[in-house]
């Protein structure tokens, strides 16, 4: 995980739009290295 200055601050200044209706697979990657990787998130839907 990255520190606040390098990870969270740039994201806060970008004011990234997220929509809860889009779900985790769409919104989670928008936060890049600021969040831990979730195994299986990149898996294709069955």
CHARMM-style PDB file with segment names, atoms N, HN, CA, C and O in Angstrom:
ATOM      1  N   UNK     1       0.851  -1.177   0.000  1.00  0.00      PROA
ATOM      2  CA  UNK     1       0.000   0.000   0.000  1.00  0.00      PROA
ATOM      3  C   UNK     1       0.893   1.236   0.000  1.00  0.00      PROA
ATOM      4  O   UNK     1       1.966   1.237   0.604  1.00  0.00      PROA
ATOM      5  N   UNK     2       0.452   2.261  -0.666  1.00  0.00      PROA
ATOM      6  HN  UNK     2      -0.419   2.259  -1.156  1.00  0.00      PROA
ATOM      7  CA  UNK     2       1.224   3.494  -0.760  1.00  0.00      PROA
ATOM      8  C   UNK     2       0.873   4.443   0.377  1.00  0.00      PROA
ATOM      9  O   UNK     2      -0.167   4.298   1.020  1.00  0.00      PROA
ATOM     10  N   UNK     3       1.747   5.414   0.620  1.00  0.00      PROA
ATOM     11  HN  UNK     3       2.592   5.532   0.098  1.00  0.00      PROA
ATOM     12  CA  UNK     3       1.460   6.369   1.687  1.00  0.00      PROA
ATOM     13  C   UNK     3       0.403   7.374   1.231  1.00  0.00      PROA
ATOM     14  O   UNK     3       0.075   7.446   0.046  1.00  0.00      PROA
ATOM     15  N   UNK     4      -0.120   8.136   2.167  1.00  0.00      PROA
ATOM     16  HN  UNK     4       0.146   8.077   3.129  1.00  0.00      PROA
ATOM     17  CA  UNK     4      -1.211   9.068   1.881  1.00  0.00      PROA
ATOM     18  C   UNK     4      -0.837  10.121   0.849  1.00  0.00      PROA
ATOM     19  O   UNK     4      -1.630  10.427  -0.041  1.00  0.00      PROA
ATOM     20  N   UNK     5       0.341  10.666   0.959  1.00  0.00      PROA
ATOM     21  HN  UNK     5       0.986  10.418   1.682  1.00  0.00      PROA
ATOM     22  CA  UNK     5       0.749  11.743   0.056  1.00  0.00      PROA
ATOM     23  C   UNK     5       0.838  11.251  -1.385  1.00  0.00      PROA
ATOM     24  O   UNK     5       0.470  11.973  -2.312  1.00  0.00      PROA
ATOM     25  N   UNK     6       1.324  10.028  -1.575  1.00  0.00      PROA
ATOM     26  HN  UNK     6       1.623   9.442  -0.822  1.00  0.00      PROA
ATOM     27  CA  UNK     6       1.503   9.506  -2.931  1.00  0.00      PROA
ATOM     28  C   UNK     6       0.274   8.785  -3.459  1.00  0.00      PROA
ATOM     29  O   UNK     6       0.116   8.655  -4.673  1.00  0.00      PROA
ATOM     30  N   UNK     7      -0.592   8.317  -2.587  1.00  0.00      PROA
ATOM     31  HN  UNK     7      -0.463   8.422  -1.601  1.00  0.00      PROA
ATOM     32  CA  UNK     7      -1.727   7.520  -3.037  1.00  0.00      PROA
ATOM     33  C   UNK     7      -3.071   8.183  -2.908  1.00  0.00      PROA
ATOM     34  O   UNK     7      -3.834   8.228  -3.874  1.00  0.00      PROA
ATOM     35  N   UNK     8      -3.381   8.698  -1.738  1.00  0.00      PROA
ATOM     36  HN  UNK     8      -2.762   8.661  -0.953  1.00  0.00      PROA
ATOM     37  CA  UNK     8      -4.705   9.248  -1.512  1.00  0.00      PROA
ATOM     38  C   UNK     8      -4.853  10.691  -1.975  1.00  0.00      PROA
ATOM     39  O   UNK     8      -5.884  11.058  -2.539  1.00  0.00      PROA
ATOM     40  N   UNK     9      -3.862  11.489  -1.748  1.00  0.00      PROA
ATOM     41  HN  UNK     9      -3.025  11.191  -1.289  1.00  0.00      PROA
ATOM     42  CA  UNK     9      -3.980  12.904  -2.102  1.00  0.00      PROA
ATOM     43  C   UNK     9      -4.231  13.121  -3.598  1.00  0.00      PROA
ATOM     44  O   UNK     9      -5.141  13.869  -3.955  1.00  0.00      PROA
ATOM     45  N   UNK    10      -3.460  12.496  -4.468  1.00  0.00      PROA
ATOM     46  HN  UNK    10      -2.721  11.888  -4.178  1.00  0.00      PROA
ATOM     47  CA  UNK    10      -3.742  12.694  -5.899  1.00  0.00      PROA
ATOM     48  C   UNK    10      -5.150  12.245  -6.285  1.00  0.00      PROA
ATOM     49  O   UNK    10      -5.789  12.868  -7.134  1.00  0.00      PROA
ATOM     50  N   UNK    11      -5.633  11.177  -5.673  1.00  0.00      PROA
ATOM     51  HN  UNK    11      -5.114  10.670  -4.984  1.00  0.00      PROA
ATOM     52  CA  UNK    11      -6.990  10.721  -5.960  1.00  0.00      PROA
ATOM     53  C   UNK    11      -8.024  11.728  -5.482  1.00  0.00      PROA
ATOM     54  O   UNK    11      -9.027  11.960  -6.158  1.00  0.00      PROA
ATOM     55  N   UNK    12      -7.787  12.324  -4.331  1.00  0.00      PROA
ATOM     56  HN  UNK    12      -6.973  12.136  -3.782  1.00  0.00      PROA
ATOM     57  CA  UNK    12      -8.723  13.307  -3.787  1.00  0.00      PROA
ATOM     58  C   UNK    12      -8.777  14.557  -4.662  1.00  0.00      PROA
ATOM     59  O   UNK    12      -9.840  15.156  -4.828  1.00  0.00      PROA
ATOM     60  N   UNK    13      -7.660  14.940  -5.208  1.00  0.00      PROA
ATOM     61  HN  UNK    13      -6.797  14.453  -5.074  1.00  0.00      PROA
ATOM     62  CA  UNK    13      -7.648  16.133  -6.056  1.00  0.00      PROA
ATOM     63  C   UNK    13      -8.284  15.864  -7.414  1.00  0.00      PROA
ATOM     64  O   UNK    13      -8.736  16.798  -8.077  1.00  0.00      PROA
ATOM     65  N   UNK    14      -8.326  14.606  -7.836  1.00  0.00      PROA
ATOM     66  HN  UNK    14      -7.958  13.848  -7.297  1.00  0.00      PROA
ATOM     67  CA  UNK    14      -8.960  14.257  -9.107  1.00  0.00      PROA
ATOM     68  C   UNK    14     -10.475  14.194  -8.979  1.00  0.00      PROA
ATOM     69  O   UNK    14     -11.186  14.292  -9.979  1.00  0.00      PROA
ATOM     70  N   UNK    15     -10.969  14.032  -7.771  1.00  0.00      PROA
ATOM     71  HN  UNK    15     -10.391  13.952  -6.959  1.00  0.00      PROA
ATOM     72  CA  UNK    15     -12.406  13.907  -7.522  1.00  0.00      PROA
ATOM     73  C   UNK    15     -13.032  12.860  -8.444  1.00  0.00      PROA
ATOM     74  O   UNK    15     -13.925  13.161  -9.236  1.00  0.00      PROA
ATOM     75  N   UNK    16     -12.552  11.647  -8.324  1.00  0.00      PROA
ATOM     76  HN  UNK    16     -11.827  11.402  -7.680  1.00  0.00      PROA
ATOM     77  CA  UNK    16     -13.002  10.537  -9.156  1.00  0.00      PROA
ATOM     78  C   UNK    16     -14.478  10.250  -8.900  1.00  0.00      PROA
ATOM     79  O   UNK    16     -14.910  10.131  -7.754  1.00  0.00      PROA
ATOM     80  N   UNK    17     -15.234  10.143  -9.971  1.00  0.00      PROA
ATOM     81  HN  UNK    17     -14.883  10.240 -10.902  1.00  0.00      PROA
ATOM     82  CA  UNK    17     -16.653   9.810  -9.857  1.00  0.00      PROA
ATOM     83  C   UNK    17     -16.825   8.303  -9.756  1.00  0.00      PROA
ATOM     84  O   UNK    17     -16.305   7.547 -10.576  1.00  0.00      PROA
ATOM     85  N   UNK    18     -17.557   7.882  -8.745  1.00  0.00      PROA
ATOM     86  HN  UNK    18     -17.980   8.496  -8.078  1.00  0.00      PROA
ATOM     87  CA  UNK    18     -17.912   6.479  -8.626  1.00  0.00      PROA
ATOM     88  C   UNK    18     -19.425   6.388  -8.508  1.00  0.00      PROA
ATOM     89  O   UNK    18     -20.078   7.309  -8.017  1.00  0.00      PROA
ATOM     90  N   UNK    19     -19.965   5.287  -8.953  1.00  0.00      PROA
ATOM     91  HN  UNK    19     -19.435   4.539  -9.352  1.00  0.00      PROA
ATOM     92  CA  UNK    19     -21.399   5.043  -8.882  1.00  0.00      PROA
ATOM     93  C   UNK    19     -21.597   3.692  -8.208  1.00  0.00      PROA
ATOM     94  O   UNK    19     -21.179   2.670  -8.753  1.00  0.00      PROA
ATOM     95  N   UNK    20     -22.223   3.663  -7.040  1.00  0.00      PROA
ATOM     96  HN  UNK    20     -22.562   4.493  -6.597  1.00  0.00      PROA
ATOM     97  CA  UNK    20     -22.440   2.398  -6.343  1.00  0.00      PROA
ATOM     98  C   UNK    20     -23.186   1.373  -7.198  1.00  0.00      PROA
ATOM     99  O   UNK    20     -23.012   0.170  -7.005  1.00  0.00      PROA
ATOM    100  N   UNK    21     -23.995   1.824  -8.118  1.00  0.00      PROA
ATOM    101  HN  UNK    21     -24.136   2.802  -8.274  1.00  0.00      PROA
ATOM    102  CA  UNK    21     -24.729   0.902  -8.982  1.00  0.00      PROA
ATOM    103  C   UNK    21     -23.810   0.178  -9.970  1.00  0.00      PROA
ATOM    104  O   UNK    21     -24.176  -0.872 -10.499  1.00  0.00      PROA
ATOM    105  N   UNK    22     -22.619   0.735 -10.220  1.00  0.00      PROA
ATOM    106  HN  UNK    22     -22.323   1.588  -9.790  1.00  0.00      PROA
ATOM    107  CA  UNK    22     -21.667   0.091 -11.130  1.00  0.00      PROA
ATOM    108  C   UNK    22     -21.010  -1.132 -10.506  1.00  0.00      PROA
ATOM    109  O   UNK    22     -20.571  -2.028 -11.226  1.00  0.00      PROA
ATOM    110  N   UNK    23     -20.937  -1.185  -9.189  1.00  0.00      PROA
ATOM    111  HN  UNK    23     -21.294  -0.457  -8.604  1.00  0.00      PROA
ATOM    112  CA  UNK    23     -20.356  -2.329  -8.507  1.00  0.00      PROA
ATOM    113  C   UNK    23     -18.853  -2.211  -8.301  1.00  0.00      PROA
ATOM    114  O   UNK    23     -18.205  -1.273  -8.765  1.00  0.00      PROA
ATOM    115  N   UNK    24     -18.332  -3.188  -7.596  1.00  0.00      PROA
ATOM    116  HN  UNK    24     -18.859  -3.950  -7.219  1.00  0.00      PROA
ATOM    117  CA  UNK    24     -16.919  -3.203  -7.207  1.00  0.00      PROA
ATOM    118  C   UNK    24     -16.004  -3.364  -8.410  1.00  0.00      PROA
ATOM    119  O   UNK    24     -14.964  -2.709  -8.481  1.00  0.00      PROA
ATOM    120  N   UNK    25     -16.365  -4.220  -9.355  1.00  0.00      PROA
ATOM    121  HN  UNK    25     -17.210  -4.752  -9.298  1.00  0.00      PROA
ATOM    122  CA  UNK    25     -15.481  -4.481 -10.505  1.00  0.00      PROA
ATOM    123  C   UNK    25     -15.217  -3.226 -11.328  1.00  0.00      PROA
ATOM    124  O   UNK    25     -14.169  -3.124 -11.966  1.00  0.00      PROA
ATOM    125  N   UNK    26     -16.125  -2.285 -11.329  1.00  0.00      PROA
ATOM    126  HN  UNK    26     -16.976  -2.367 -10.811  1.00  0.00      PROA
ATOM    127  CA  UNK    26     -15.943  -1.047 -12.093  1.00  0.00      PROA
ATOM    128  C   UNK    26     -15.284   0.033 -11.241  1.00  0.00      PROA
ATOM    129  O   UNK    26     -14.374   0.717 -11.708  1.00  0.00      PROA
ATOM    130  N   UNK    27     -15.731   0.193 -10.004  1.00  0.00      PROA
ATOM    131  HN  UNK    27     -16.470  -0.363  -9.624  1.00  0.00      PROA
ATOM    132  CA  UNK    27     -15.263   1.299  -9.163  1.00  0.00      PROA
ATOM    133  C   UNK    27     -13.910   1.054  -8.502  1.00  0.00      PROA
ATOM    134  O   UNK    27     -13.110   1.985  -8.400  1.00  0.00      PROA
ATOM    135  N   UNK    28     -13.635  -0.140  -8.060  1.00  0.00      PROA
ATOM    136  HN  UNK    28     -14.284  -0.896  -8.142  1.00  0.00      PROA
ATOM    137  CA  UNK    28     -12.411  -0.437  -7.314  1.00  0.00      PROA
ATOM    138  C   UNK    28     -11.138  -0.087  -8.093  1.00  0.00      PROA
ATOM    139  O   UNK    28     -10.236   0.530  -7.526  1.00  0.00      PROA
ATOM    140  N   UNK    29     -11.037  -0.460  -9.368  1.00  0.00      PROA
ATOM    141  HN  UNK    29     -11.770  -0.962  -9.829  1.00  0.00      PROA
ATOM    142  CA  UNK    29      -9.808  -0.143 -10.119  1.00  0.00      PROA
ATOM    143  C   UNK    29      -9.547   1.357 -10.275  1.00  0.00      PROA
ATOM    144  O   UNK    29      -8.413   1.750 -10.549  1.00  0.00      PROA
ATOM    145  N   UNK    30     -10.537   2.178 -10.113  1.00  0.00      PROA
ATOM    146  HN  UNK    30     -11.458   1.859  -9.890  1.00  0.00      PROA
ATOM    147  CA  UNK    30     -10.363   3.625 -10.246  1.00  0.00      PROA
ATOM    148  C   UNK    30      -9.451   4.190  -9.166  1.00  0.00      PROA
ATOM    149  O   UNK    30      -8.931   5.296  -9.316  1.00  0.00      PROA
ATOM    150  N   UNK    31      -9.250   3.448  -8.079  1.00  0.00      PROA
ATOM    151  HN  UNK    31      -9.673   2.550  -7.958  1.00  0.00      PROA
ATOM    152  CA  UNK    31      -8.433   3.920  -6.969  1.00  0.00      PROA
ATOM    153  C   UNK    31      -6.992   3.445  -7.045  1.00  0.00      PROA
ATOM    154  O   UNK    31      -6.188   3.781  -6.175  1.00  0.00      PROA
ATOM    155  N   UNK    32      -6.655   2.680  -8.055  1.00  0.00      PROA
ATOM    156  HN  UNK    32      -7.308   2.407  -8.761  1.00  0.00      PROA
ATOM    157  CA  UNK    32      -5.281   2.277  -8.325  1.00  0.00      PROA
ATOM    158  C   UNK    32      -4.538   1.701  -7.140  1.00  0.00      PROA
ATOM    159  O   UNK    32      -5.053   0.828  -6.442  1.00  0.00      PROA
ATOM    160  N   UNK    33      -3.320   2.191  -6.909  1.00  0.00      PROA
ATOM    161  HN  UNK    33      -2.902   2.901  -7.476  1.00  0.00      PROA
ATOM    162  CA  UNK    33      -2.435   1.655  -5.877  1.00  0.00      PROA
ATOM    163  C   UNK    33      -2.833   2.073  -4.465  1.00  0.00      PROA
ATOM    164  O   UNK    33      -2.218   1.622  -3.499  1.00  0.00      PROA
ATOM    165  N   UNK    34      -3.851   2.928  -4.323  1.00  0.00      PROA
ATOM    166  HN  UNK    34      -4.350   3.294  -5.108  1.00  0.00      PROA
ATOM    167  CA  UNK    34      -4.269   3.367  -2.993  1.00  0.00      PROA
ATOM    168  C   UNK    34      -4.991   2.255  -2.236  1.00  0.00      PROA
ATOM    169  O   UNK    34      -5.113   2.322  -1.013  1.00  0.00      PROA
ATOM    170  N   UNK    35      -5.466   1.239  -2.943  1.00  0.00      PROA
ATOM    171  HN  UNK    35      -5.366   1.184  -3.936  1.00  0.00      PROA
ATOM    172  CA  UNK    35      -6.171   0.127  -2.315  1.00  0.00      PROA
ATOM    173  C   UNK    35      -5.431  -1.173  -2.562  1.00  0.00      PROA
ATOM    174  O   UNK    35      -4.707  -1.311  -3.548  1.00  0.00      PROA
ATOM    175  N   UNK    36      -5.617  -2.122  -1.664  1.00  0.00      PROA
ATOM    176  HN  UNK    36      -6.205  -2.010  -0.862  1.00  0.00      PROA
ATOM    177  CA  UNK    36      -5.015  -3.435  -1.837  1.00  0.00      PROA
ATOM    178  C   UNK    36      -5.688  -4.167  -2.988  1.00  0.00      PROA
ATOM    179  O   UNK    36      -6.875  -3.983  -3.257  1.00  0.00      PROA
ATOM    180  N   UNK    37      -4.907  -4.993  -3.655  1.00  0.00      PROA
ATOM    181  HN  UNK    37      -3.943  -5.142  -3.437  1.00  0.00      PROA
ATOM    182  CA  UNK    37      -5.432  -5.794  -4.756  1.00  0.00      PROA
ATOM    183  C   UNK    37      -6.364  -6.872  -4.200  1.00  0.00      PROA
ATOM    184  O   UNK    37      -6.068  -7.492  -3.179  1.00  0.00      PROA
ATOM    185  N   UNK    38      -7.467  -7.083  -4.867  1.00  0.00      PROA
ATOM    186  HN  UNK    38      -7.707  -6.580  -5.697  1.00  0.00      PROA
ATOM    187  CA  UNK    38      -8.402  -8.140  -4.503  1.00  0.00      PROA
ATOM    188  C   UNK    38      -8.225  -9.279  -5.491  1.00  0.00      PROA
ATOM    189  O   UNK    38      -8.428  -9.103  -6.692  1.00  0.00      PROA
ATOM    190  N   UNK    39      -7.845 -10.452  -4.985  1.00  0.00      PROA
ATOM    191  HN  UNK    39      -7.680 -10.596  -4.009  1.00  0.00      PROA
ATOM    192  CA  UNK    39      -7.677 -11.579  -5.886  1.00  0.00      PROA
ATOM    193  C   UNK    39      -9.033 -11.974  -6.446  1.00  0.00      PROA
ATOM    194  O   UNK    39     -10.028 -11.995  -5.720  1.00  0.00      PROA
ATOM    195  N   UNK    40      -9.075 -12.281  -7.711  1.00  0.00      PROA
ATOM    196  HN  UNK    40      -8.267 -12.265  -8.301  1.00  0.00      PROA
ATOM    197  CA  UNK    40     -10.303 -12.679  -8.377  1.00  0.00      PROA
ATOM    198  C   UNK    40     -11.090 -11.520  -8.955  1.00  0.00      PROA
ATOM    199  O   UNK    40     -12.063 -11.743  -9.675  1.00  0.00      PROA
ATOM    200  N   UNK    41     -10.699 -10.291  -8.662  1.00  0.00      PROA
ATOM    201  HN  UNK    41      -9.908 -10.110  -8.077  1.00  0.00      PROA
ATOM    202  CA  UNK    41     -11.427  -9.139  -9.188  1.00  0.00      PROA
ATOM    203  C   UNK    41     -11.269  -9.042 -10.703  1.00  0.00      PROA
ATOM    204  O   UNK    41     -12.171  -8.571 -11.396  1.00  0.00      PROA
ATOM    205  N   UNK    42     -10.130  -9.484 -11.210  1.00  0.00      PROA
ATOM    206  HN  UNK    42      -9.397  -9.867 -10.647  1.00  0.00      PROA
ATOM    207  CA  UNK    42      -9.885  -9.438 -12.648  1.00  0.00      PROA
ATOM    208  C   UNK    42     -10.434 -10.645 -13.387  1.00  0.00      PROA
ATOM    209  O   UNK    42     -10.363 -10.701 -14.615  1.00  0.00      PROA
ATOM    210  N   UNK    43     -10.983 -11.617 -12.655  1.00  0.00      PROA
ATOM    211  HN  UNK    43     -11.040 -11.571 -11.658  1.00  0.00      PROA
ATOM    212  CA  UNK    43     -11.509 -12.823 -13.276  1.00  0.00      PROA
ATOM    213  C   UNK    43     -12.700 -12.492 -14.174  1.00  0.00      PROA
ATOM    214  O   UNK    43     -13.493 -11.602 -13.867  1.00  0.00      PROA
ATOM    215  N   UNK    44     -12.811 -13.202 -15.259  1.00  0.00      PROA
ATOM    216  HN  UNK    44     -12.167 -13.925 -15.508  1.00  0.00      PROA
ATOM    217  CA  UNK    44     -13.915 -13.023 -16.185  1.00  0.00      PROA
ATOM    218  C   UNK    44     -15.193 -13.593 -15.580  1.00  0.00      PROA
ATOM    219  O   UNK    44     -15.150 -14.591 -14.860  1.00  0.00      PROA
ATOM    220  N   UNK    45     -16.321 -12.966 -15.868  1.00  0.00      PROA
ATOM    221  HN  UNK    45     -16.356 -12.155 -16.452  1.00  0.00      PROA
ATOM    222  CA  UNK    45     -17.623 -13.470 -15.403  1.00  0.00      PROA
ATOM    223  C   UNK    45     -17.906 -14.788 -16.117  1.00  0.00      PROA
ATOM    224  O   UNK    45     -17.510 -14.997 -17.264  1.00  0.00      PROA
ATOM    225  N   UNK    46     -18.591 -15.655 -15.414  1.00  0.00      PROA
ATOM    226  HN  UNK    46     -18.912 -15.485 -14.482  1.00  0.00      PROA
ATOM    227  CA  UNK    46     -18.915 -16.957 -16.017  1.00  0.00      PROA
ATOM    228  C   UNK    46     -20.159 -16.865 -16.846  1.00  0.00      PROA
ATOM    229  OT1 UNK    46     -20.586 -17.860 -17.430  1.00  0.00      PROA
TER     230      UNK     46
END
